[in-house]
Amino acid sequence: MGLLRSKRLDEAVLVFGICVEKYPTVWYPFLGQARALSQSGDFANALIAIEKSISMAPESYKQYLTSQKEKLGKKETIYKNEKHE
């Protein structure tokens, strides 16, 4: 998450885009993509990414991811140096 912390948002969006293309059946890259997109202000695509993440995530993460989706629905960013993982 170094790119997000350092506010290198264009690079973060690009990197997570590559990750979700390379690992389309893994939930975590979609969460990263949603975080990067939300920081960039692209809430519509961030919602799409978080929905994909929720659909693939282990049950133990679904409540957390759903809370992140709710924030995106309010056009709130979902990455503020928070720790969950």
Backbone torsions as a table, in degrees:
resi	resn	phi	psi	omega
1	MET	NA	14.2	-179.4
2	GLY	-58.5	-37.0	-179.8
3	LEU	-65.0	-37.7	178.3
4	LEU	-70.0	-43.5	179.3
5	ARG	-61.0	-37.0	-178.2
6	SER	-89.8	8.1	176.2
7	LYS	62.1	29.2	175.0
8	ARG	-90.9	68.4	-167.5
9	LEU	-68.5	-40.8	179.2
10	ASP	-60.6	-41.7	178.6
11	GLU	-67.4	-39.7	179.7
12	ALA	-62.7	-44.6	178.7
13	VAL	-61.0	-43.3	179.5
14	LEU	-63.3	-48.4	-177.8
15	VAL	-62.2	-46.2	-179.8
16	PHE	-69.0	-29.3	173.6
17	GLY	-62.4	-41.9	176.9
18	ILE	-65.2	-42.3	-179.0
19	CYS	-61.0	-44.4	-178.3
20	VAL	-71.2	-27.8	174.2
21	GLU	-70.1	-40.2	-178.2
22	LYS	-75.3	-33.3	-177.1
23	TYR	-126.0	65.9	-174.2
24	PRO	-70.6	-9.4	-179.3
25	THR	-109.6	11.8	179.5
26	VAL	-110.3	131.4	-173.1
27	TRP	-73.3	-35.7	-169.9
28	TYR	-64.2	-40.4	177.1
29	PRO	-60.2	-30.9	178.2
30	PHE	-69.0	-33.7	173.9
31	LEU	-64.4	-45.6	177.3
32	GLY	-59.6	-41.9	177.9
33	GLN	-63.1	-42.6	178.9
34	ALA	-61.9	-41.8	178.2
35	ARG	-62.0	-46.3	-179.2
36	ALA	-64.2	-44.3	-180.0
37	LEU	-64.4	-38.8	179.6
38	SER	-66.5	-38.9	177.1
39	GLN	-63.7	-29.8	179.2
40	SER	-83.5	-6.1	179.6
41	GLY	89.5	5.7	-179.7
42	ASP	-94.2	75.2	-174.3
43	PHE	-70.9	-31.0	179.5
44	ALA	-62.1	-48.5	179.6
45	ASN	-74.5	-28.1	174.8
46	ALA	-64.2	-39.4	177.0
47	LEU	-63.3	-40.7	177.4
48	ILE	-61.5	-44.6	-179.4
49	ALA	-65.0	-42.6	-178.2
50	ILE	-69.1	-33.6	176.4
51	GLU	-63.5	-40.1	176.5
52	LYS	-65.2	-40.5	178.3
53	SER	-61.3	-46.0	179.5
54	ILE	-60.2	-41.4	-176.1
55	SER	-65.2	-23.4	-177.0
56	MET	-109.2	-12.6	-172.2
57	ALA	-71.0	153.3	172.3
58	PRO	-62.4	152.0	-177.6
59	GLU	-53.0	-35.8	-176.7
60	SER	-65.9	-15.1	179.4
61	TYR	-103.8	-12.1	-171.7
62	LYS	-62.5	-37.8	179.0
63	GLN	-63.8	-45.3	177.9
64	TYR	-60.4	-47.9	-178.5
65	LEU	-64.0	-37.1	177.6
66	THR	-64.5	-37.5	176.8
67	SER	-65.9	-33.6	177.2
68	GLN	-69.5	-37.6	176.8
69	LYS	-62.4	-40.2	178.2
70	GLU	-61.5	-40.4	177.0
71	LYS	-62.1	-43.8	179.4
72	LEU	-61.9	-38.1	178.0
73	GLY	-61.3	-25.2	176.7
74	LYS	-94.3	8.4	-178.0
75	LYS	60.4	40.4	173.9
76	GLU	-104.3	141.4	176.3
77	THR	-69.7	154.5	-177.1
78	ILE	-114.7	13.7	175.7
79	TYR	-131.9	108.7	179.0
80	LYS	-135.6	52.1	-176.7
81	ASN	55.4	31.9	179.0
82	GLU	-80.9	153.0	178.7
83	LYS	-115.7	125.4	172.3
84	HIS	-132.9	-46.3	-174.0
85	GLU	-67.3	NA	NA
